Amino acid sequence: MGHQIIAGDIMAKSIFIICSVRGTEDDYRQRLEAYVSKLEQGGSKVHLPHRDTDQSAPGIEICRQNQGAILKADEVHVFYNSKSQGTHFDMGVAFALNKEIIVVENEEYGPGKSYPRMLIEWQGRKPLV
């Protein structure tokens, strides 16, 4: 598990945000940052990739930084975007590390298998011990 911080009487969590970094619209970034601000005001320590991961590093180093932050996190919160390769990579890391997730934003889905449907299924299950 990650490192929970006691903030008053509330156990603040360490949270990694899976989200798009490149090519995002202003409204997406505003929603994302408002959400993170609310979490941080509540005492949680949040790793937000466009802010906390060195985006000027080589791609493999960005992946390693995110992997380390996901490993330390108590929870992973997901702003899903099917066009984001980094989102899929970070989801794979979180899945392999058996992390609990909260789906904050998802895409619509229909019948059949899809990542948006899988996220809802994953969110509803307790991690393996």
N, CA, C and O atoms as CSV, one atom per row, in Angstrom:
chain,resi,resn,atom,element,x,y,z
A,1,MET,N,N,0.837,-1.188,0.000
A,1,MET,CA,C,0.000,0.000,0.000
A,1,MET,C,C,0.872,1.237,0.000
A,1,MET,O,O,2.071,1.158,0.268
A,2,GLY,N,N,0.281,2.370,-0.296
A,2,GLY,CA,C,0.993,3.638,-0.282
A,2,GLY,C,C,1.155,4.149,1.135
A,2,GLY,O,O,1.060,3.394,2.103
A,3,HIS,N,N,1.396,5.410,1.236
A,3,HIS,CA,C,1.650,6.026,2.524
A,3,HIS,C,C,0.514,6.968,2.853
A,3,HIS,O,O,0.420,8.053,2.280
A,4,GLN,N,N,-0.364,6.559,3.784
A,4,GLN,CA,C,-1.457,7.423,4.172
A,4,GLN,C,C,-0.955,8.446,5.175
A,4,GLN,O,O,-0.138,8.137,6.042
A,5,ILE,N,N,-1.444,9.647,5.048
A,5,ILE,CA,C,-1.050,10.758,5.894
A,5,ILE,C,C,-2.250,11.116,6.753
A,5,ILE,O,O,-3.370,11.200,6.250
A,6,ILE,N,N,-2.028,11.328,8.033
A,6,ILE,CA,C,-3.127,11.722,8.905
A,6,ILE,C,C,-3.244,13.240,8.866
A,6,ILE,O,O,-2.303,13.947,9.226
A,7,ALA,N,N,-4.397,13.742,8.429
A,7,ALA,CA,C,-4.668,15.175,8.374
A,7,ALA,C,C,-5.867,15.434,9.273
A,7,ALA,O,O,-7.011,15.225,8.870
A,8,GLY,N,N,-5.603,15.887,10.484
A,8,GLY,CA,C,-6.677,16.039,11.457
A,8,GLY,C,C,-7.190,14.656,11.814
A,8,GLY,O,O,-6.415,13.784,12.207
A,9,ASP,N,N,-8.478,14.456,11.679
A,9,ASP,CA,C,-9.071,13.152,11.977
A,9,ASP,C,C,-9.267,12.321,10.715
A,9,ASP,O,O,-9.781,11.204,10.779
A,10,ILE,N,N,-8.859,12.863,9.563
A,10,ILE,CA,C,-9.103,12.190,8.288
A,10,ILE,C,C,-7.804,11.569,7.783
A,10,ILE,O,O,-6.742,12.189,7.834
A,11,MET,N,N,-7.906,10.344,7.300
A,11,MET,CA,C,-6.750,9.710,6.679
A,11,MET,C,C,-6.655,10.216,5.239
A,11,MET,O,O,-7.438,9.824,4.374
A,12,ALA,N,N,-5.691,11.085,5.006
A,12,ALA,CA,C,-5.479,11.592,3.648
A,12,ALA,C,C,-4.749,10.521,2.851
A,12,ALA,O,O,-3.928,9.779,3.390
A,13,LYS,N,N,-5.054,10.452,1.588
A,13,LYS,CA,C,-4.463,9.420,0.750
A,13,LYS,C,C,-3.443,10.002,-0.205
A,13,LYS,O,O,-3.420,11.197,-0.499
A,14,SER,N,N,-2.605,9.099,-0.670
A,14,SER,CA,C,-1.685,9.404,-1.754
A,14,SER,C,C,-2.379,8.924,-3.028
A,14,SER,O,O,-2.743,7.754,-3.142
A,15,ILE,N,N,-2.559,9.840,-3.987
A,15,ILE,CA,C,-3.353,9.542,-5.176
A,15,ILE,C,C,-2.554,9.861,-6.435
A,15,ILE,O,O,-1.940,10.922,-6.542
A,16,PHE,N,N,-2.570,8.941,-7.372
A,16,PHE,CA,C,-1.997,9.173,-8.705
A,16,PHE,C,C,-3.152,9.406,-9.660
A,16,PHE,O,O,-4.138,8.669,-9.646
A,17,ILE,N,N,-3.030,10.433,-10.490
A,17,ILE,CA,C,-4.059,10.737,-11.487
A,17,ILE,C,C,-3.607,10.216,-12.850
A,17,ILE,O,O,-2.578,10.638,-13.377
A,18,ILE,N,N,-4.385,9.300,-13.409
A,18,ILE,CA,C,-4.149,8.873,-14.790
A,18,ILE,C,C,-4.973,9.806,-15.668
A,18,ILE,O,O,-6.189,9.918,-15.517
A,19,CYS,N,N,-4.275,10.478,-16.596
A,19,CYS,CA,C,-4.950,11.454,-17.438
A,19,CYS,C,C,-4.116,11.708,-18.692
A,19,CYS,O,O,-2.968,11.278,-18.796
A,20,SER,N,N,-4.721,12.411,-19.629
A,20,SER,CA,C,-3.992,12.841,-20.819
A,20,SER,C,C,-3.079,14.000,-20.442
A,20,SER,O,O,-3.428,14.827,-19.600
A,21,VAL,N,N,-1.911,14.053,-21.070
A,21,VAL,CA,C,-0.982,15.149,-20.823
A,21,VAL,C,C,-0.861,16.009,-22.073
A,21,VAL,O,O,-0.977,17.232,-21.997
A,22,ARG,N,N,-0.631,15.393,-23.207
A,22,ARG,CA,C,-0.425,16.140,-24.454
A,22,ARG,C,C,-1.738,16.357,-25.200
A,22,ARG,O,O,-2.633,15.512,-25.179
A,23,GLY,N,N,-1.828,17.502,-25.855
A,23,GLY,CA,C,-2.962,17.766,-26.736
A,23,GLY,C,C,-4.298,17.886,-26.039
A,23,GLY,O,O,-5.326,17.544,-26.624
A,24,THR,N,N,-4.314,18.363,-24.797
A,24,THR,CA,C,-5.582,18.463,-24.081
A,24,THR,C,C,-6.233,19.823,-24.316
A,24,THR,O,O,-5.551,20.823,-24.544
A,25,GLU,N,N,-7.529,19.843,-24.258
A,25,GLU,CA,C,-8.304,21.082,-24.389
A,25,GLU,C,C,-8.273,21.824,-23.048
A,25,GLU,O,O,-8.055,21.223,-21.995
A,26,ASP,N,N,-8.495,23.137,-23.109
A,26,ASP,CA,C,-8.484,23.952,-21.892
A,26,ASP,C,C,-9.531,23.494,-20.882
A,26,ASP,O,O,-9.252,23.455,-19.684
A,27,ASP,N,N,-10.745,23.143,-21.351
A,27,ASP,CA,C,-11.795,22.729,-20.413
A,27,ASP,C,C,-11.431,21.419,-19.709
A,27,ASP,O,O,-11.756,21.238,-18.535
A,28,TYR,N,N,-10.764,20.511,-20.412
A,28,TYR,CA,C,-10.302,19.255,-19.798
A,28,TYR,C,C,-9.297,19.561,-18.689
A,28,TYR,O,O,-9.416,19.046,-17.577
A,29,ARG,N,N,-8.317,20.393,-18.993
A,29,ARG,CA,C,-7.283,20.723,-18.015
A,29,ARG,C,C,-7.901,21.459,-16.816
A,29,ARG,O,O,-7.480,21.237,-15.681
A,30,GLN,N,N,-8.870,22.310,-17.046
A,30,GLN,CA,C,-9.531,23.024,-15.943
A,30,GLN,C,C,-10.288,22.059,-15.039
A,30,GLN,O,O,-10.220,22.183,-13.816
A,31,ARG,N,N,-11.010,21.096,-15.618
A,31,ARG,CA,C,-11.724,20.089,-14.815
A,31,ARG,C,C,-10.743,19.263,-14.000
A,31,ARG,O,O,-10.962,18.998,-12.818
A,32,LEU,N,N,-9.668,18.864,-14.646
A,32,LEU,CA,C,-8.635,18.053,-14.008
A,32,LEU,C,C,-8.016,18.804,-12.822
A,32,LEU,O,O,-7.918,18.266,-11.719
A,33,GLU,N,N,-7.610,20.028,-13.058
A,33,GLU,CA,C,-6.948,20.802,-12.010
A,33,GLU,C,C,-7.902,21.184,-10.880
A,33,GLU,O,O,-7.479,21.260,-9.726
A,34,ALA,N,N,-9.170,21.424,-11.182
A,34,ALA,CA,C,-10.166,21.698,-10.132
A,34,ALA,C,C,-10.351,20.453,-9.261
A,34,ALA,O,O,-10.457,20.555,-8.039
A,35,TYR,N,N,-10.388,19.290,-9.891
A,35,TYR,CA,C,-10.527,18.032,-9.144
A,35,TYR,C,C,-9.329,17.815,-8.225
A,35,TYR,O,O,-9.496,17.477,-7.053
A,36,VAL,N,N,-8.127,18.009,-8.752
A,36,VAL,CA,C,-6.906,17.827,-7.965
A,36,VAL,C,C,-6.850,18.827,-6.821
A,36,VAL,O,O,-6.459,18.474,-5.708
A,37,SER,N,N,-7.233,20.057,-7.081
A,37,SER,CA,C,-7.247,21.087,-6.034
A,37,SER,C,C,-8.156,20.682,-4.882
A,37,SER,O,O,-7.807,20.857,-3.715
A,38,LYS,N,N,-9.310,20.145,-5.212
A,38,LYS,CA,C,-10.252,19.686,-4.179
A,38,LYS,C,C,-9.633,18.550,-3.349
A,38,LYS,O,O,-9.750,18.543,-2.123
A,39,LEU,N,N,-8.982,17.604,-4.009
A,39,LEU,CA,C,-8.330,16.508,-3.288
A,39,LEU,C,C,-7.239,17.037,-2.359
A,39,LEU,O,O,-7.135,16.618,-1.207
A,40,GLU,N,N,-6.437,17.954,-2.870
A,40,GLU,CA,C,-5.330,18.491,-2.076
A,40,GLU,C,C,-5.837,19.346,-0.920
A,40,GLU,O,O,-5.242,19.336,0.158
A,41,GLN,N,N,-6.914,20.079,-1.124
A,41,GLN,CA,C,-7.503,20.851,-0.033
A,41,GLN,C,C,-8.019,19.929,1.064
A,41,GLN,O,O,-8.076,20.313,2.232
A,42,GLY,N,N,-8.393,18.715,0.683
A,42,GLY,CA,C,-8.846,17.714,1.652
A,42,GLY,C,C,-7.702,16.992,2.340
A,42,GLY,O,O,-7.932,16.122,3.180
A,43,GLY,N,N,-6.464,17.346,1.990
A,43,GLY,CA,C,-5.304,16.766,2.660
A,43,GLY,C,C,-4.601,15.660,1.911
A,43,GLY,O,O,-3.587,15.148,2.387
A,44,SER,N,N,-5.112,15.271,0.742
A,44,SER,CA,C,-4.470,14.203,-0.019
A,44,SER,C,C,-3.231,14.725,-0.736
A,44,SER,O,O,-3.151,15.895,-1.111
A,45,LYS,N,N,-2.267,13.826,-0.916
A,45,LYS,CA,C,-1.068,14.117,-1.699
A,45,LYS,C,C,-1.334,13.552,-3.085
A,45,LYS,O,O,-1.566,12.353,-3.234
A,46,VAL,N,N,-1.302,14.407,-4.095
A,46,VAL,CA,C,-1.692,14.015,-5.447
A,46,VAL,C,C,-0.511,14.136,-6.397
A,46,VAL,O,O,0.196,15.143,-6.407
A,47,HIS,N,N,-0.311,13.093,-7.195
A,47,HIS,CA,C,0.676,13.138,-8.280
A,47,HIS,C,C,-0.094,13.370,-9.571
A,47,HIS,O,O,-0.831,12.502,-10.037
A,48,LEU,N,N,0.089,14.558,-10.141
A,48,LEU,CA,C,-0.556,14.944,-11.388
A,48,LEU,C,C,0.524,14.989,-12.462
A,48,LEU,O,O,1.385,15.868,-12.419
A,49,PRO,N,N,0.503,14.069,-13.422
A,49,PRO,CA,C,1.618,13.907,-14.349
A,49,PRO,C,C,2.105,15.173,-15.060
A,49,PRO,O,O,3.314,15.389,-15.142
A,50,HIS,N,N,1.213,16.006,-15.571
A,50,HIS,CA,C,1.721,17.185,-16.287
A,50,HIS,C,C,2.381,18.185,-15.346
A,50,HIS,O,O,3.117,19.062,-15.798
A,51,ARG,N,N,2.133,18.069,-14.061
A,51,ARG,CA,C,2.723,18.959,-13.075
A,51,ARG,C,C,3.899,18.311,-12.344
A,51,ARG,O,O,4.889,18.979,-12.046
A,52,ASP,N,N,3.794,17.010,-12.056
A,52,ASP,CA,C,4.731,16.346,-11.144
A,52,ASP,C,C,5.686,15.356,-11.794
A,52,ASP,O,O,6.622,14.891,-11.143
A,53,THR,N,N,5.475,15.029,-13.038
A,53,THR,CA,C,6.392,14.171,-13.786
A,53,THR,C,C,7.179,15.070,-14.734
A,53,THR,O,O,6.598,15.933,-15.393
A,54,ASP,N,N,8.483,14.877,-14.808
A,54,ASP,CA,C,9.328,15.699,-15.683
A,54,ASP,C,C,9.014,15.366,-17.135
A,54,ASP,O,O,9.516,14.380,-17.673
A,55,GLN,N,N,8.190,16.183,-17.762
A,55,GLN,CA,C,7.750,15.934,-19.128
A,55,GLN,C,C,8.839,16.196,-20.164
A,55,GLN,O,O,8.664,15.864,-21.336
A,56,SER,N,N,9.965,16.789,-19.750
A,56,SER,CA,C,11.077,17.000,-20.682
A,56,SER,C,C,12.021,15.800,-20.713
A,56,SER,O,O,12.947,15.761,-21.524
A,57,ALA,N,N,11.793,14.827,-19.840
A,57,ALA,CA,C,12.628,13.619,-19.780
A,57,ALA,C,C,12.326,12.717,-20.983
A,57,ALA,O,O,11.279,12.858,-21.615
A,58,PRO,N,N,13.244,11.787,-21.301
A,58,PRO,CA,C,12.951,10.801,-22.350
A,58,PRO,C,C,11.703,9.984,-21.974
A,58,PRO,O,O,11.379,9.832,-20.796
A,59,GLY,N,N,11.022,9.469,-22.985
A,59,GLY,CA,C,9.777,8.725,-22.756
A,59,GLY,C,C,9.889,7.622,-21.724
A,59,GLY,O,O,9.000,7.470,-20.887
A,60,ILE,N,N,10.973,6.844,-21.765
A,60,ILE,CA,C,11.104,5.740,-20.814
A,60,ILE,C,C,11.238,6.263,-19.383
A,60,ILE,O,O,10.770,5.624,-18.441
A,61,GLU,N,N,11.874,7.421,-19.223
A,61,GLU,CA,C,12.013,8.001,-17.885
A,61,GLU,C,C,10.678,8.535,-17.381
A,61,GLU,O,O,10.379,8.428,-16.192
A,62,ILE,N,N,9.881,9.104,-18.266
A,62,ILE,CA,C,8.535,9.536,-17.881
A,62,ILE,C,C,7.737,8.322,-17.393
A,62,ILE,O,O,7.048,8.395,-16.376
A,63,CYS,N,N,7.833,7.220,-18.114
A,63,CYS,CA,C,7.129,5.993,-17.717
A,63,CYS,C,C,7.629,5.483,-16.369
A,63,CYS,O,O,6.835,5.030,-15.544
A,64,ARG,N,N,8.928,5.552,-16.141
A,64,ARG,CA,C,9.488,5.102,-14.858
A,64,ARG,C,C,9.051,5.998,-13.710
A,64,ARG,O,O,8.733,5.509,-12.626
A,65,GLN,N,N,9.033,7.315,-13.942
A,65,GLN,CA,C,8.573,8.228,-12.895
A,65,GLN,C,C,7.120,7.938,-12.536
A,65,GLN,O,O,6.766,7.874,-11.358
A,66,ASN,N,N,6.285,7.766,-13.551
A,66,ASN,CA,C,4.880,7.455,-13.291
A,66,ASN,C,C,4.727,6.108,-12.606
A,66,ASN,O,O,3.902,5.963,-11.704
A,67,GLN,N,N,5.505,5.128,-13.022
A,67,GLN,CA,C,5.450,3.809,-12.389
A,67,GLN,C,C,5.753,3.925,-10.893
A,67,GLN,O,O,5.044,3.345,-10.071
A,68,GLY,N,N,6.800,4.669,-10.540
A,68,GLY,CA,C,7.159,4.836,-9.136
A,68,GLY,C,C,6.071,5.540,-8.351
A,68,GLY,O,O,5.784,5.170,-7.212
A,69,ALA,N,N,5.465,6.552,-8.953
A,69,ALA,CA,C,4.391,7.280,-8.274
A,69,ALA,C,C,3.144,6.408,-8.124
A,69,ALA,O,O,2.467,6.477,-7.097
A,70,ILE,N,N,2.832,5.595,-9.122
A,70,ILE,CA,C,1.687,4.675,-9.022
A,70,ILE,C,C,1.953,3.643,-7.933
A,70,ILE,O,O,1.056,3.313,-7.158
A,71,LEU,N,N,3.168,3.135,-7.871
A,71,LEU,CA,C,3.533,2.157,-6.846
A,71,LEU,C,C,3.298,2.716,-5.437
A,71,LEU,O,O,2.815,2.001,-4.559
A,72,LYS,N,N,3.636,3.976,-5.224
A,72,LYS,CA,C,3.500,4.607,-3.901
A,72,LYS,C,C,2.064,5.014,-3.573
A,72,LYS,O,O,1.744,5.255,-2.409
A,73,ALA,N,N,1.208,5.091,-4.570
A,73,ALA,CA,C,-0.150,5.609,-4.371
A,73,ALA,C,C,-1.060,4.617,-3.653
A,73,ALA,O,O,-0.963,3.403,-3.837
A,74,ASP,N,N,-1.948,5.174,-2.829
A,74,ASP,CA,C,-3.003,4.368,-2.200
A,74,ASP,C,C,-4.113,4.074,-3.196
A,74,ASP,O,O,-4.707,2.996,-3.194
A,75,GLU,N,N,-4.378,5.053,-4.043
A,75,GLU,CA,C,-5.430,4.933,-5.045
A,75,GLU,C,C,-4.957,5.565,-6.346
A,75,GLU,O,O,-4.038,6.383,-6.371
A,76,VAL,N,N,-5.616,5.156,-7.423
A,76,VAL,CA,C,-5.384,5.754,-8.731
A,76,VAL,C,C,-6.738,6.254,-9.227
A,76,VAL,O,O,-7.712,5.503,-9.269
A,77,HIS,N,N,-6.784,7.536,-9.603
A,77,HIS,CA,C,-8.007,8.130,-10.129
A,77,HIS,C,C,-7.817,8.332,-11.628
A,77,HIS,O,O,-6.767,8.791,-12.077
A,78,VAL,N,N,-8.849,7.984,-12.394
A,78,VAL,CA,C,-8.711,7.922,-13.847
A,78,VAL,C,C,-9.619,8.924,-14.555
A,78,VAL,O,O,-10.832,8.947,-14.343
A,79,PHE,N,N,-9.007,9.748,-15.398
A,79,PHE,CA,C,-9.702,10.589,-16.361
A,79,PHE,C,C,-9.431,9.914,-17.703
A,79,PHE,O,O,-8.439,10.222,-18.363
A,80,TYR,N,N,-10.305,8.997,-18.109
A,80,TYR,CA,C,-10.024,8.154,-19.270
A,80,TYR,C,C,-10.199,8.890,-20.592
A,80,TYR,O,O,-11.176,9.609,-20.801
A,81,ASN,N,N,-9.224,8.693,-21.478
A,81,ASN,CA,C,-9.270,9.212,-22.842
A,81,ASN,C,C,-8.679,8.133,-23.744
A,81,ASN,O,O,-7.491,7.822,-23.660
A,82,SER,N,N,-9.513,7.571,-24.600
A,82,SER,CA,C,-9.080,6.458,-25.443
A,82,SER,C,C,-7.978,6.839,-26.421
A,82,SER,O,O,-7.285,5.959,-26.932
A,83,LYS,N,N,-7.799,8.129,-26.695
A,83,LYS,CA,C,-6.773,8.560,-27.646
A,83,LYS,C,C,-5.397,8.710,-27.000
A,83,LYS,O,O,-4.407,8.904,-27.706
A,84,SER,N,N,-5.319,8.625,-25.682
A,84,SER,CA,C,-4.069,8.851,-24.960
A,84,SER,C,C,-3.302,7.552,-24.734
A,84,SER,O,O,-3.735,6.689,-23.970
A,85,GLN,N,N,-2.164,7.422,-25.402
A,85,GLN,CA,C,-1.331,6.230,-25.211
A,85,GLN,C,C,-0.788,6.169,-23.788
A,85,GLN,O,O,-0.703,5.086,-23.209
A,86,GLY,N,N,-0.421,7.311,-23.218
A,86,GLY,CA,C,0.088,7.342,-21.849
A,86,GLY,C,C,-0.944,6.869,-20.842
A,86,GLY,O,O,-0.607,6.210,-19.859
A,87,THR,N,N,-2.204,7.206,-21.091
A,87,THR,CA,C,-3.284,6.743,-20.218
A,87,THR,C,C,-3.328,5.218,-20.209
A,87,THR,O,O,-3.441,4.606,-19.147
A,88,HIS,N,N,-3.241,4.605,-21.382
A,88,HIS,CA,C,-3.282,3.142,-21.452
A,88,HIS,C,C,-2.063,2.527,-20.780
A,88,HIS,O,O,-2.183,1.510,-20.097
A,89,PHE,N,N,-0.903,3.122,-20.963
A,89,PHE,CA,C,0.308,2.606,-20.328
A,89,PHE,C,C,0.166,2.667,-18.810
A,89,PHE,O,O,0.422,1.678,-18.123
A,90,ASP,N,N,-0.243,3.824,-18.283
A,90,ASP,CA,C,-0.387,3.978,-16.835
A,90,ASP,C,C,-1.479,3.066,-16.277
A,90,ASP,O,O,-1.359,2.573,-15.155
A,91,MET,N,N,-2.543,2.838,-17.053
A,91,MET,CA,C,-3.574,1.890,-16.610
A,91,MET,C,C,-2.987,0.491,-16.470
A,91,MET,O,O,-3.307,-0.221,-15.518
A,92,GLY,N,N,-2.136,0.091,-17.404
A,92,GLY,CA,C,-1.500,-1.224,-17.328
A,92,GLY,C,C,-0.624,-1.355,-16.099
A,92,GLY,O,O,-0.617,-2.394,-15.440
A,93,VAL,N,N,0.123,-0.290,-15.790
A,93,VAL,CA,C,0.965,-0.300,-14.587
A,93,VAL,C,C,0.084,-0.440,-13.350
A,93,VAL,O,O,0.355,-1.274,-12.486
A,94,ALA,N,N,-0.968,0.370,-13.259
A,94,ALA,CA,C,-1.857,0.322,-12.095
A,94,ALA,C,C,-2.530,-1.043,-11.966
A,94,ALA,O,O,-2.695,-1.558,-10.860
A,95,PHE,N,N,-2.915,-1.624,-13.096
A,95,PHE,CA,C,-3.545,-2.947,-13.071
A,95,PHE,C,C,-2.556,-3.997,-12.582
A,95,PHE,O,O,-2.894,-4.831,-11.742
A,96,ALA,N,N,-1.333,-3.955,-13.110
A,96,ALA,CA,C,-0.314,-4.933,-12.714
A,96,ALA,C,C,0.039,-4.803,-11.234
A,96,ALA,O,O,0.380,-5.789,-10.582
A,97,LEU,N,N,-0.046,-3.584,-10.711
A,97,LEU,CA,C,0.254,-3.351,-9.301
A,97,LEU,C,C,-0.977,-3.533,-8.409
A,97,LEU,O,O,-0.916,-3.298,-7.203
A,98,ASN,N,N,-2.094,-3.954,-9.012
A,98,ASN,CA,C,-3.298,-4.279,-8.268
A,98,ASN,C,C,-3.850,-3.091,-7.483
A,98,ASN,O,O,-4.279,-3.239,-6.339
A,99,LYS,N,N,-3.834,-1.918,-8.103
A,99,LYS,CA,C,-4.275,-0.704,-7.431
A,99,LYS,C,C,-5.793,-0.547,-7.483
A,99,LYS,O,O,-6.442,-0.940,-8.452
A,100,GLU,N,N,-6.336,0.033,-6.427
A,100,GLU,CA,C,-7.739,0.428,-6.425
A,100,GLU,C,C,-7.862,1.654,-7.309
A,100,GLU,O,O,-6.993,2.526,-7.292
A,101,ILE,N,N,-8.934,1.725,-8.080
A,101,ILE,CA,C,-9.136,2.897,-8.926
A,101,ILE,C,C,-10.479,3.554,-8.645
A,101,ILE,O,O,-11.420,2.934,-8.149
A,102,ILE,N,N,-10.524,4.826,-8.981
A,102,ILE,CA,C,-11.769,5.584,-9.016
A,102,ILE,C,C,-11.823,6.199,-10.404
A,102,ILE,O,O,-10.910,6.917,-10.811
A,103,VAL,N,N,-12.892,5.913,-11.124
A,103,VAL,CA,C,-13.067,6.464,-12.461
A,103,VAL,C,C,-13.777,7.804,-12.323
A,103,VAL,O,O,-14.951,7.862,-11.958
A,104,VAL,N,N,-13.055,8.875,-12.617
A,104,VAL,CA,C,-13.597,10.221,-12.498
A,104,VAL,C,C,-14.299,10.617,-13.792
A,104,VAL,O,O,-15.414,11.138,-13.768
A,105,GLU,N,N,-13.638,10.368,-14.920
A,105,GLU,CA,C,-14.235,10.613,-16.238
A,105,GLU,C,C,-14.005,9.393,-17.105
A,105,GLU,O,O,-12.930,8.793,-17.097
A,106,ASN,N,N,-15.028,9.043,-17.847
A,106,ASN,CA,C,-14.959,7.875,-18.714
A,106,ASN,C,C,-15.616,8.223,-20.044
A,106,ASN,O,O,-16.243,9.274,-20.178
A,107,GLU,N,N,-15.475,7.361,-21.002
A,107,GLU,CA,C,-16.143,7.536,-22.292
A,107,GLU,C,C,-17.356,6.623,-22.338
A,107,GLU,O,O,-17.417,5.601,-21.654
A,108,GLU,N,N,-18.310,7.013,-23.153
A,108,GLU,CA,C,-19.490,6.167,-23.321
A,108,GLU,C,C,-19.084,4.863,-23.987
A,108,GLU,O,O,-18.133,4.811,-24.768
A,109,TYR,N,N,-19.818,3.822,-23.665
A,109,TYR,CA,C,-19.538,2.532,-24.284
A,109,TYR,C,C,-20.846,1.788,-24.507
A,109,TYR,O,O,-21.844,2.029,-23.828
A,110,GLY,N,N,-20.815,0.895,-25.459
A,110,GLY,CA,C,-21.982,0.090,-25.777
A,110,GLY,C,C,-21.741,-1.347,-25.360
A,110,GLY,O,O,-20.954,-1.618,-24.453
A,111,PRO,N,N,-22.416,-2.255,-26.019
A,111,PRO,CA,C,-22.228,-3.672,-25.691
A,111,PRO,C,C,-20.840,-4.138,-26.119
A,111,PRO,O,O,-20.218,-3.548,-27.002
A,112,GLY,N,N,-20.380,-5.171,-25.500
A,112,GLY,CA,C,-19.094,-5.740,-25.866
A,112,GLY,C,C,-17.966,-5.231,-24.987
A,112,GLY,O,O,-18.151,-4.368,-24.128
A,113,LYS,N,N,-16.807,-5.789,-25.230
A,113,LYS,CA,C,-15.630,-5.464,-24.432
A,113,LYS,C,C,-15.037,-4.131,-24.872
A,113,LYS,O,O,-14.993,-3.813,-26.060
A,114,SER,N,N,-14.581,-3.359,-23.886
A,114,SER,CA,C,-13.931,-2.086,-24.176
A,114,SER,C,C,-13.187,-1.630,-22.926
A,114,SER,O,O,-13.483,-2.080,-21.819
A,115,TYR,N,N,-12.232,-0.745,-23.109
A,115,TYR,CA,C,-11.537,-0.186,-21.946
A,115,TYR,C,C,-12.493,0.591,-21.041
A,115,TYR,O,O,-12.426,0.424,-19.824
A,116,PRO,N,N,-13.383,1.434,-21.581
A,116,PRO,CA,C,-14.292,2.132,-20.676
A,116,PRO,C,C,-15.124,1.176,-19.818
A,116,PRO,O,O,-15.335,1.439,-18.634
A,117,ARG,N,N,-15.595,0.074,-20.399
A,117,ARG,CA,C,-16.355,-0.919,-19.624
A,117,ARG,C,C,-15.449,-1.609,-18.601
A,117,ARG,O,O,-15.851,-1.824,-17.458
A,118,MET,N,N,-14.237,-1.953,-19.011
A,118,MET,CA,C,-13.305,-2.619,-18.109
A,118,MET,C,C,-13.004,-1.752,-16.891
A,118,MET,O,O,-12.895,-2.264,-15.777
A,119,LEU,N,N,-12.869,-0.432,-17.096
A,119,LEU,CA,C,-12.603,0.459,-15.970
A,119,LEU,C,C,-13.715,0.396,-14.933
A,119,LEU,O,O,-13.444,0.377,-13.732
A,120,ILE,N,N,-14.955,0.365,-15.384
A,120,ILE,CA,C,-16.090,0.278,-14.456
A,120,ILE,C,C,-16.062,-1.067,-13.721
A,120,ILE,O,O,-16.330,-1.119,-12.521
A,121,GLU,N,N,-15.743,-2.147,-14.430
A,121,GLU,CA,C,-15.635,-3.463,-13.791
A,121,GLU,C,C,-14.500,-3.465,-12.767
A,121,GLU,O,O,-14.662,-3.985,-11.663
A,122,TRP,N,N,-13.367,-2.892,-13.122
A,122,TRP,CA,C,-12.192,-2.829,-12.241
A,122,TRP,C,C,-12.516,-2.013,-10.992
A,122,TRP,O,O,-12.168,-2.405,-9.878
A,123,GLN,N,N,-13.182,-0.879,-11.185
A,123,GLN,CA,C,-13.519,-0.016,-10.055
A,123,GLN,C,C,-14.407,-0.740,-9.049
A,123,GLN,O,O,-14.328,-0.479,-7.849
A,124,GLY,N,N,-15.240,-1.636,-9.525
A,124,GLY,CA,C,-16.184,-2.324,-8.653
A,124,GLY,C,C,-15.608,-3.518,-7.910
A,124,GLY,O,O,-16.324,-4.149,-7.133
A,125,ARG,N,N,-14.353,-3.846,-8.118
A,125,ARG,CA,C,-13.763,-5.031,-7.487
A,125,ARG,C,C,-12.742,-4.640,-6.443
A,125,ARG,O,O,-12.044,-3.636,-6.581
A,126,LYS,N,N,-12.663,-5.426,-5.421
A,126,LYS,CA,C,-11.623,-5.246,-4.406
A,126,LYS,C,C,-10.322,-5.804,-4.942
A,126,LYS,O,O,-10.317,-6.821,-5.636
A,127,PRO,N,N,-9.204,-5.135,-4.621
A,127,PRO,CA,C,-7.899,-5.656,-5.089
A,127,PRO,C,C,-7.612,-7.046,-4.517
A,127,PRO,O,O,-8.065,-7.392,-3.426
A,128,LEU,N,N,-6.862,-7.818,-5.268
A,128,LEU,CA,C,-6.418,-9.122,-4.789
A,128,LEU,C,C,-5.428,-8.926,-3.654
A,128,LEU,O,O,-4.662,-7.962,-3.648
A,129,VAL,N,N,-5.445,-9.818,-2.719
A,129,VAL,CA,C,-4.507,-9.690,-1.582
A,129,VAL,C,C,-3.214,-10.393,-1.903
A,129,VAL,O,O,-2.297,-10.404,-1.083
